[in-house]
């Protein structure tokens, strides 16, 4: 296990236009001066938070997953973001993790945002996944999952980083910021939160507030309303030292549901 460099891309998304969004992210990624270890994109980064999966969901063998695999391979980094996926007659808000060696890992959003009718058109996931990157264990989540601490619970230090991709509206930005800090503190893990900016096709505003937080709940870096690319270096020694000196995790409750 070594220190990890994480880059989060916070940007406006072009409503329901996968081709334009992929071109935009390609341009931003090509601007990197140095390749990080992880690159994180927002929730539904090719369309925005659409409730029209019939028009825009792709198969896993589709152009976006191909783009992610190619980009991760060429950049020699892990690339993470969620998209609408069509599989066996169902639609999923699926986080896709593309490894630089060509492997894939997926996580289907567990908690669907009923206030937007997400549960009416998408199928929820029912299991966690954990990705290994350079010795780090990373547990990905999607947006509304952030509100459910039992689902996010880090039992026995199963993960070192909780990663949240989101389309979290500006009107509830204070919740986003507070809950990300809480998840870091209670789970003694780093937390990465990647959100979008701008307005979606329904006129909903997004303020970004993407951030990277240390295991004590301290903000390492945060981008507010502007589009931006933020990068932070995560220390494995600091994480191990804090968990050893202040082992709250040993007294955690065992419930996972």
VOBA-1610 file (N, C-alpha, C; in pm, whole numbers, padded with zeros to 5 digits, always signed):
BEGIN
Unk+00085-00119+00000Unk+00000+00000+00000Unk+00089+00124+00000Unk+00058+00216-00089Unk+00134+00340-00098Unk+00037+00457-00097Unk+00092+00578-00088Unk+00005+00695-00094Unk-00066+00700-00229Unk-00183+00765-00229Unk-00271+00762-00346Unk-00302+00904-00391Unk-00300+00926-00522Unk-00336+01056-00578Unk-00472+01045-00645Unk-00565+01131-00604Unk-00703+01126-00652Unk-00739+01258-00719Unk-00799+01250-00836Unk-00847+01369-00907Unk-00997+01358-00927Unk-01067+01465-00895Unk-01213+01474-00909Unk-01244+01582-01013Unk-01327+01545-01111Unk-01368+01643-01213Unk-01509+01691-01182Unk-01519+01819-01149Unk-01648+01882-01121Unk-01683+01972-01240Unk-01797+01946-01301Unk-01831+02021-01422Unk-01982+02023-01444Unk-02025+02115-01527Unk-02162+02111-01577Unk-02174+01993-01674Unk-02294+01937-01686Unk-02318+01827-01778Unk-02416+01872-01886Unk-02392+01828-02006Unk-02479+01864-02119Unk-02597+01767-02117Unk-02716+01820-02105Unk-02835+01740-02077Unk-02861+01638-02188Unk-02863+01510-02147Unk-02899+01398-02232Unk-02825+01401-02367Unk-02694+01424-02358Unk-02610+01430-02479Unk-02480+01354-02453Unk-02484+01220-02457Unk-02366+01142-02422Unk-02242+01175-02505Unk-02258+01193-02635Unk-02141+01221-02719Unk-02070+01348-02680Unk-02146+01454-02656Unk-02085+01582-02619Unk-02020+01573-02481Unk-02083+01501-02389Unk-02024+01488-02256Unk-01894+01408-02261Unk-01890+01301-02339Unk-01767+01223-02350Unk-01656+01307-02411Unk-01688+01387-02512Unk-01587+01475-02572Unk-01537+01577-02471Unk-01628+01630-02391Unk-01590+01728-02290Unk-01497+01667-02186Unk-01531+01546-02137Unk-01445+01483-02037Unk-01311+01441-02097Unk-01310+01401-02222Unk-01182+01368-02287Unk-01091+01491-02290Unk-01149+01606-02321Unk-01069+01729-02326Unk-01016+01764-02187Unk-01097+01750-02084Unk-01051+01782-01949Unk-00942+01685-01904Unk-00960+01558-01934Unk-00860+01459-01893Unk-00729+01481-01968Unk-00736+01523-02094Unk-00614+01548-02171Unk-00535+01666-02118Unk-00600+01749-02034Unk-00531+01866-01978Unk-00449+01832-01854Unk-00459+01708-01803Unk-00383+01672-01684Unk-00234+01689-01711Unk-00166+01753-01618Unk-00020+01765-01630Unk+00050+01639-01581Unk-00009+01573-01483Unk+00042+01445-01434Unk-00075+01350-01417Unk-00052+01224-01441Unk-00159+01125-01428Unk-00179+01090-01281Unk-00301+01102-01229Unk-00332+01058-01094Unk-00351+00907-01091Unk-00382+00854-00974Unk-00413+00712-00961Unk-00560+00684-00986Unk-00647+00773-00938Unk-00791+00761-00954Unk-00845+00889-01016Unk-00937+00876-01111Unk-01009+00990-01168Unk-01157+00964-01147Unk-01227+01060-01085Unk-01366+01042-01048Unk-01454+01141-01124Unk-01560+01089-01186Unk-01657+01169-01260Unk-01791+01165-01187Unk-01883+01259-01215Unk-02009+01263-01142Unk-02103+01147-01175Unk-02213+01143-01102Unk-02323+01051-01130Unk-02381+01082-01268Unk-02418+00977-01344Unk-02478+00992-01476Unk-02405+01098-01559Unk-02274+01078-01570Unk-02189+01182-01628Unk-02209+01199-01779Unk-02281+01108-01845Unk-02305+01127-01989Unk-02437+01194-02021Unk-02526+01206-01921Unk-02662+01255-01950Unk-02715+01358-01851Unk-02657+01366-01732Unk-02726+01430-01622Unk-02825+01331-01563Unk-02893+01372-01455Unk-02980+01283-01378Unk-03113+01263-01451Unk-03110+01183-01557Unk-03227+01166-01641Unk-03318+01054-01590Unk-03448+01076-01601Unk-03546+00972-01573Unk-03601+00914-01704Unk-03520+00925-01808Unk-03556+00874-01939Unk-03454+00769-01984Unk-03438+00661-01908Unk-03339+00562-01946Unk-03371+00491-02077Unk-03500+00484-02113Unk-03535+00418-02238Unk-03469+00486-02357Unk-03446+00617-02344Unk-03385+00691-02454Unk-03234+00695-02450Unk-03173+00670-02332Unk-03030+00697-02320Unk-02949+00586-02252Unk-03013+00486-02194Unk-02937+00380-02129Unk-02858+00301-02234Unk-02739+00259-02195Unk-02652+00183-02284Unk-02633+00042-02228Unk-02584-00046-02312Unk-02538-00177-02266Unk-02396-00165-02214Unk-02355-00264-02136Unk-02219-00264-02085Unk-02118-00272-02200Unk-02161-00324-02316Unk-02073-00331-02432Unk-02086-00205-02518Unk-02145-00100-02462Unk-02172+00021-02539Unk-02056+00119-02543Unk-02078+00234-02606Unk-01970+00330-02630Unk-01911+00393-02505Unk-01992+00416-02401Unk-01937+00482-02282Unk-01842+00391-02205Unk-01881+00266-02186Unk-01791+00174-02116Unk-01664+00152-02198Unk-01678+00143-02330Unk-01559+00132-02416Unk-01469+00254-02398Unk-01530+00373-02395Unk-01453+00496-02375Unk-01382+00494-02240Unk-01450+00449-02136Unk-01389+00444-02003Unk-01269+00350-02001Unk-01285+00233-02061Unk-01175+00136-02064Unk-01055+00190-02143Unk-01083+00251-02256Unk-00974+00306-02337Unk-00904+00422-02265Unk-00983+00510-02204Unk-00927+00626-02134Unk-00843+00581-02015Unk-00893+00485-01938Unk-00820+00434-01822Unk-00689+00367-01866Unk-00696+00290-01974Unk-00576+00222-02023Unk-00471+00321-02073Unk-00515+00419-02153Unk-00421+00516-02208Unk-00362+00606-02099Unk-00445+00642-02000Unk-00399+00731-01894Unk-00330+00660-01780Unk-00342+00527-01777Unk-00283+00445-01670Unk-00337+00486-01534Unk-00469+00510-01527Unk-00534+00539-01400Unk-00666+00464-01393Unk-00725+00460-01275Unk-00859+00406-01255Unk-00959+00518-01285Unk-01066+00486-01358Unk-01165+00585-01398Unk-01303+00541-01348Unk-01372+00630-01274Unk-01495+00594-01205Unk-01604+00697-01233Unk-01725+00650-01261Unk-01841+00737-01275Unk-01964+00651-01298Unk-02084+00711-01286Unk-02205+00630-01308Unk-02275+00671-01436Unk-02344+00572-01498Unk-02422+00594-01619Unk-02548+00509-01612Unk-02644+00538-01700Unk-02765+00457-01711Unk-02733+00335-01798Unk-02761+00216-01742Unk-02730+00091-01810Unk-02859+00011-01832Unk-02871-00050-01949Unk-02981-00140-01981Unk-02928-00283-01980Unk-02995-00371-01902Unk-02949-00509-01889Unk-03067-00600-01860Unk-03089-00697-01945Unk-03195-00798-01928Unk-03330-00733-01900Unk-03362-00630-01977Unk-03492-00566-01967Unk-03509-00470-01851Unk-03402-00448-01774Unk-03406-00356-01659Unk-03309-00240-01683Unk-03335-00130-01614Unk-03246-00014-01619Unk-03180+00005-01481Unk-03054+00040-01484Unk-02978+00059-01360Unk-02901+00191-01365Unk-02896+00259-01251Unk-02802+00370-01233Unk-02675+00304-01182Unk-02583+00278-01273Unk-02469+00191-01244Unk-02338+00267-01242Unk-02266+00253-01130Unk-02129+00303-01124Unk-02039+00202-01194Unk-01961+00253-01285Unk-01865+00170-01358Unk-01725+00213-01317Unk-01645+00115-01278Unk-01506+00138-01238Unk-01419+00069-01342Unk-01348+00148-01422Unk-01260+00094-01525Unk-01117+00095-01473Unk-01055-00022-01470Unk-00918-00036-01423Unk-00822-00015-01540Unk-00702+00033-01515Unk-00608+00056-01626Unk-00565-00071-01697Unk-00581-00186-01631Unk-00543-00312-01695Unk-00657-00375-01775Unk-00772-00304-01785Unk-00883-00354-01864Unk-00993-00422-01786Unk-00975-00440-01656Unk-01081-00499-01574Unk-01193-00398-01550Unk-01311-00450-01515Unk-01426-00366-01481Unk-01487-00412-01350Unk-01537-00317-01273Unk-01615-00344-01153Unk-01738-00255-01160Unk-01853-00306-01116Unk-01975-00225-01122Unk-02049-00228-00989Unk-02118-00118-00961Unk-02204-00107-00843Unk-02334-00042-00886Unk-02447-00107-00858Unk-02578-00051-00890Unk-02632+00025-00769Unk-02675+00147-00792Unk-02723+00236-00685Unk-02828+00165-00600Unk-02803+00161-00471Unk-02892+00089-00379Unk-03016+00171-00344Unk-02996+00299-00314Unk-03107+00384-00270Unk-03146+00477-00385Unk-03264+00454-00441Unk-03312+00532-00553Unk-03394+00650-00504Unk-03371+00767-00564Unk-03424+00892-00514Unk-03572+00907-00552Unk-03659+00869-00460Unk-03801+00863-00490Unk-03861+01002-00516Unk-03800+01107-00461Unk-03855+01241-00481Unk-03845+01285-00627Unk-03761+01215-00706Unk-03754+01239-00850Unk-03815+01125-00930Unk-03871+01024-00861Unk-03929+00910-00928Unk-03827+00811-00981Unk-03706+00814-00927Unk-03601+00725-00977Unk-03638+00578-00958Unk-03708+00548-00849Unk-03744+00408-00821Unk-03848+00354-00919Unk-03911+00441-00993Unk-04014+00399-01089Unk-03953+00353-01221Unk-03832+00395-01249Unk-03773+00363-01380Unk-03643+00284-01371Unk-03578+00286-01254Unk-03453+00211-01237Unk-03472+00099-01136Unk-03390-00002-01146Unk-03390-00115-01054Unk-03278-00095-00953Unk-03306-00110-00821Unk-03201-00087-00722Unk-03102-00203-00717Unk-02981-00172-00677Unk-02884-00276-00647Unk-02909-00332-00509Unk-02838-00438-00475Unk-02859-00499-00343Unk-02730-00543-00276Unk-02617-00501-00327Unk-02491-00545-00266Unk-02382-00440-00282Unk-02291-00439-00186Unk-02173-00354-00193Unk-02070-00415-00287Unk-01980-00331-00334Unk-01859-00378-00399Unk-01742-00300-00339Unk-01625-00358-00345Unk-01505-00291-00296Unk-01395-00309-00399Unk-01338-00199-00442Unk-01232-00203-00541Unk-01097-00191-00471Unk-00999-00261-00523Unk-00862-00250-00473Unk-00780-00168-00571Unk-00715-00064-00519Unk-00630+00021-00602Unk-00500+00049-00528Unk-00393-00012-00574Unk-00260+00009-00516Unk-00258-00019-00366Unk-00331-00122-00327Unk-00336-00162-00186Unk-00449-00098-00107Unk-00511+00006-00160Unk-00623+00073-00094Unk-00752+00000-00127Unk-00841-00009-00028Unk-00974-00065-00048Unk-01073+00051-00057Unk-01147+00056-00168Unk-01235+00169-00196Unk-01378+00119-00214Unk-01472+00177-00138Unk-01612+00137-00144Unk-01691+00249-00215Unk-01743+00224-00335Unk-01817+00327-00407Unk-01966+00329-00371Unk-02022+00450-00375Unk-02164+00474-00353Unk-02212+00578-00453Unk-02345+00592-00463Unk-02402+00689-00557Unk-02502+00779-00485Unk-02473+00906-00482Unk-02562+01016-00444Unk-02648+00988-00320Unk-02775+00952-00338Unk-02872+00936-00229Unk-02826+00833-00126Unk-02738+00740-00165Unk-02680+00645-00068Unk-02619+00717+00051Unk-02570+00839+00028Unk-02501+00914+00132Unk-02588+00935+00256Unk-02719+00936+00240Unk-02810+00963+00352Unk-02832+00841+00443Unk-02773+00727+00410Unk-02804+00604+00482Unk-02677+00546+00546Unk-02651+00586+00670Unk-02523+00551+00734Unk-02503+00401+00754Unk-02612+00324+00774Unk-02592+00180+00791Unk-02541+00117+00662Unk-02591+00164+00548Unk-02543+00112+00419Unk-02397+00149+00396Unk-02357+00262+00451Unk-02220+00311+00432Unk-02124+00263+00541Unk-02173+00191+00640Unk-02093+00154+00756Unk-01970+00074+00716Unk-01857+00111+00775Unk-01728+00049+00747Unk-01695-00052+00856Unk-01746-00172+00843Unk-01727-00274+00946Unk-01586-00332+00941Unk-01516-00321+01053Unk-01383-00381+01063Unk-01284-00325+00963Unk-01300-00198+00927Unk-01211-00135+00830Unk-01207-00212+00698Unk-01326-00247+00649Unk-01335-00316+00520Unk-01287-00226+00406Unk-01300-00098+00424Unk-01252-00006+00321Unk-01174+00109+00383Unk-01091+00171+00300Unk-01008+00285+00340Unk-01062+00416+00286Unk-01141+00409+00180Unk-01198+00527+00114Unk-01344+00498+00081Unk-01433+00590+00117Unk-01571+00587+00069Unk-01581+00690-00043Unk-01633+00648-00157Unk-01636+00732-00276Unk-01781+00753-00318Unk-01822+00880-00329Unk-01960+00914-00365Unk-01960+00996-00494Unk-02029+00946-00596Unk-02054+01026-00716Unk-02198+01073-00710Unk-02224+01196-00757Unk-02356+01254-00730Unk-02399+01355-00835Unk-02532+01375-00839Unk-02597+01494-00893Unk-02680+01548-00777Unk-02615+01619-00686Unk-02678+01664-00561Unk-02716+01811-00575Unk-02847+01845-00568Unk-02891+01982-00596Unk-02839+02085-00497Unk-02825+02206-00548Unk-02777+02318-00467Unk-02868+02343-00346Unk-02998+02322-00361Unk-03092+02353-00253Unk-03065+02269-00128Unk-02996+02157-00142Unk-02961+02073-00028Unk-02810+02057-00013Unk-02736+02159-00056Unk-02590+02153-00052Unk-02538+02140+00091Unk-02606+02201+00187Unk-02559+02191+00326Unk-02565+02047+00375Unk-02664+01971+00329Unk-02674+01829+00367Unk-02557+01751+00307Unk-02531+01775+00181Unk-02419+01709+00112Unk-02289+01728+00189Unk-02258+01852+00223Unk-02131+01882+00290Unk-02125+01820+00429Unk-02235+01831+00504Unk-02236+01777+00641Unk-02228+01625+00641Unk-02304+01561+00554Unk-02306+01415+00554Unk-02175+01355+00507Unk-02108+01417+00411Unk-01977+01367+00369Unk-01878+01371+00485Unk-01878+01480+00561Unk-01789+01488+00676Unk-01825+01384+00781Unk-01956+01364+00802Unk-01999+01265+00901Unk-01957+01125+00861Unk-01971+01091+00731Unk-01930+00956+00686Unk-01780+00935+00708Unk-01700+01038+00690Unk-01556+01024+00714Unk-01527+01000+00862Unk-01591+01079+00948Unk-01565+01070+01092Unk-01610+00935+01147Unk-01732+00894+01115Unk-01786+00773+01177Unk-01722+00646+01122Unk-01668+00652+01002Unk-01608+00534+00942Unk-01456+00536+00943Unk-01397+00642+00997Unk-01251+00655+01004Unk-01187+00620+00870Unk-01239+00685+00767Unk-01188+00662+00632Unk-01180+00794+00558Unk-01101+00797+00453Unk-01107+00909+00361Unk-01242+00904+00290Unk-01291+01021+00250Unk-01415+01030+00172Unk-01390+01119+00051Unk-01436+01071-00064Unk-01430+01148-00188Unk-01573+01175-00232Unk-01606+01300-00256Unk-01738+01337-00305Unk-01726+01413-00436Unk-01785+01359-00543Unk-01780+01423-00675Unk-01921+01462-00717Unk-01944+01591-00732Unk-02075+01642-00770Unk-02062+01727-00895Unk-02173+01759-00957Unk-02175+01840-01078Unk-02209+01986-01046Unk-02199+02070-01147Unk-02240+02210-01136Unk-02346+02239-01243Unk-02387+02365-01252Unk-02477+02409-01358Unk-02622+02375-01335Unk-02699+02369-01444Unk-02842+02340-01441Unk-02869+02218-01528Unk-02961+02133-01484Unk-02998+02020-01568Unk-03119+02055-01656Unk-03169+01959-01731Unk-03279+01984-01823Unk-03411+02013-01756Unk-03419+01991-01625Unk-03538+02024-01548Unk-03525+02158-01475Unk-03418+02230-01502Unk-03395+02359-01439Unk-03342+02352-01298Unk-03297+02236-01254Unk-03244+02219-01119Unk-03099+02263-01116Unk-03064+02344-01016Unk-02929+02398-01002Unk-02842+02308-00915Unk-02714+02303-00950Unk-02616+02223-00876Unk-02497+02311-00844Unk-02452+02304-00718Unk-02344+02393-00673Unk-02210+02324-00659Unk-02201+02198-00699Unk-02072+02131-00691Unk-02038+02089-00549Unk-01947+02164-00487Unk-01899+02131-00352Unk-01832+01994-00349Unk-01772+01955-00461Unk-01692+01833-00461Unk-01577+01849-00364Unk-01541+01740-00297Unk-01439+01753-00193Unk-01372+01620-00165Unk-01258+01630-00100Unk-01185+01514-00050Unk-01158+01542+00097Unk-01195+01446+00183Unk-01197+01464+00328Unk-01111+01357+00392Unk-01039+01395+00498Unk-00953+01297+00566Unk-01033+01219+00671Unk-00975+01115+00732Unk-01051+01031+00826Unk-01095+01100+00954Unk-01043+01218+00982Unk-01088+01295+01097Unk-01201+01390+01061Unk-01243+01388+00935Unk-01350+01477+00891Unk-01303+01614+00848Unk-01174+01630+00827Unk-01119+01759+00785Unk-01114+01767+00633Unk-01153+01884+00580Unk-01154+01904+00436Unk-01010+01919+00387Unk-00968+01831+00298Unk-00837+01845+00235Unk-00846+01946+00122Unk-00950+01932+00041Unk-00972+02024-00070Unk-01119+02022-00106Unk-01172+02139-00145Unk-01313+02148-00187Unk-01323+02250-00298Unk-01403+02216-00399Unk-01435+02310-00508Unk-01581+02348-00491Unk-01611+02478-00491Unk-01749+02520-00468Unk-01825+02526-00600Unk-01876+02640-00640Unk-01969+02646-00751Unk-01903+02640-00889Unk-01777+02668-00898Unk-01711+02675-01029Unk-01681+02535-01083Unk-01676+02525-01215Unk-01621+02404-01273Unk-01473+02397-01236Unk-01426+02277-01209Unk-01286+02267-01170Unk-01240+02123-01159Unk-01111+02108-01155Unk-01047+01978-01137Unk-00965+01987-01009Unk-00998+01902-00911Unk-00926+01907-00784Unk-00851+01776-00763Unk-00735+01788-00702Unk-00649+01672-00679Unk-00597+01676-00537Unk-00590+01559-00475Unk-00534+01547-00340Unk-00454+01419-00329Unk-00359+01421-00238Unk-00275+01305-00211Unk-00317+01247-00076Unk-00351+01119-00074Unk-00398+01052+00047Unk-00285+00972+00107Unk-00265+00989+00239Unk-00153+00926+00308Unk-00197+00797+00376Unk-00140+00687+00336Unk-00172+00559+00401Unk-00116+00555+00542Unk-00002+00620+00568Unk+00057+00622+00702Unk-00032+00698+00800Unk-00088+00810+00756Unk-00175+00888+00844Unk-00303+00811+00876Unk-00356+00742+00779Unk-00477+00662+00801Unk-00449+00551+00902Unk-00342+00477+00883Unk-00309+00366+00973Unk-00280+00416+01114Unk-00209+00529+01125Unk-00175+00583+01256Unk-00299+00626+01332Unk-00392+00692+01264Unk-00514+00739+01330Unk-00599+00622+01377Unk-00615+00521+01293Unk-00694+00405+01332Unk-00631+00330+01449Unk-00500+00332+01457Unk-00432+00263+01568Unk-00440+00343+01697Unk-00423+00472+01690Unk-00422+00556+01810Unk-00563+00583+01864Unk-00662+00580+01778Unk-00799+00613+01819Unk-00894+00511+01756Unk-00892+00386+01805Unk-00960+00274+01736Unk-01110+00266+01763Unk-01181+00369+01724Unk-01326+00368+01737Unk-01387+00248+01665Unk-01328+00209+01557Unk-01383+00101+01474Unk-01399-00029+01550Unk-01319-00051+01654Unk-01328-00174+01731Unk-01458-00185+01811Unk-01524-00072+01834Unk-01646-00071+01916Unk-01772-00044+01833Unk-01761-00053+01701Unk-01876-00027+01616Unk-01982-00135+01631Unk-02109-00095+01619Unk-02219-00191+01619Unk-02213-00278+01495Unk-02271-00396+01504Unk-02256-00494+01397Unk-02364-00494+01292Unk-02470-00414+01306Unk-02579-00419+01211Unk-02537-00365+01076Unk-02579-00430+00969Unk-02551-00383+00834Unk-02677-00346+00758Unk-02792-00374+00815Unk-02917-00344+00744Unk-02991-00230+00815
//
